[in-house]
Amino acid sequence: MYPWLSAIGQQYARQFAQGRLHHAHLLYGPQGVGKRALAEYLSEALLCHHNEGMHPCGQCKSCQLNQAGTHPDSLVLSDEGASIGVDSVRAISDFVHHSAQQGGAKCIIVPEAQRMTVAASNALLKTLEEPNAHCYLWLLSSDSATLPATILSRCAKQHVYVDDEHAVQQWLTHHAAMAMTSAFAKHFISQPLLLKHWQDNDELEQIQTLYQAVSQLQNGTDGHKLVDILTQNSQYIAIFRLFVSQFLLQQSQKGASFASLQRCEQQLQRFSETLTQTSGLNITLAVSQLLRTLRREFQ
């Protein structure tokens, strides 16, 4: 378990030892904080034949099946695609109502649960209302506010977050040193696994370019290079928006006028709408207009 999640893990261990572990859980928090890793670790512990203090032994048959990704009593829904459909959720119901093949618990993990369609949420509600003994469901979400109230009310909710920045910095130094030394790392210290993902996938240079486009406005920015990066991956648009929003927050703290901030916010909104709806020259123009507005207001 990642060091910044140890306190949450201990909390679940106490609940399990006291016989108070709920059958349905919502783990919510930012992308890259370790929600899925936490759910997988706890599931492995619940399925382990020699579970002590919610720690899997790593040696029993159940642990070996988990390590191979072939445990018959563990179900993890796919996190690919724009939505989670009703057929996927019905598979949960079928899974729950069959006896555990290893004679112990059964565990289900639903990544990005906010992607469930209305029909899928309704189907899941039926499963939540009729829980089976020794069956545990882990819903993961980076945007829990969009989940239906009926789902939220039937889950034990746990905010997953970084509670020890020093532990994160030490972990990053050992596992993602290049990302840790990046100028933009300070903005993602609460999302350490995201920084590691970017390092592992050779994305640090692209994100550094997005950061410099905002933080070094006075030096000029290669608009064409910026457009190329933003059109590679929709995630880059959200990252660039974050950098711009952080820049505007800093300007506000320095006493920038409300009118200047408002003009930049409006331009940022137009930029976002353009990048999600159109392509080509319109995107190039949107990037150029946003950078020009930022320079005009704050250089």
Secondary structure, DSSP 8 states (H G I E B T S, - for coil): --GGGHHHHHHHHHHHHTT---SEEEEE--TTS-HHHHHHHHHHHHH-TT--SS---S-SHHHHHHHHT--TTEEE----SS-B-HHHHHHHHHHHTS--TTSS-EEEEETTGGGB-HHHHHHHHHHHHS--TTEEEEEEES-GGGS-HHHHTTSEEEE---S-HHHHHHHHHHH-HHHHTSTTGGGGTT-HHHHHHHHHTT-HHHHHHHHHHHHTGGG---HHHHHHHHTT-HHHHHHHHHHHHHHHHHHHHTT--HHHHHHHHHHHHHHHHHHHH--THHHHHHHHHHHHHHHHHH-
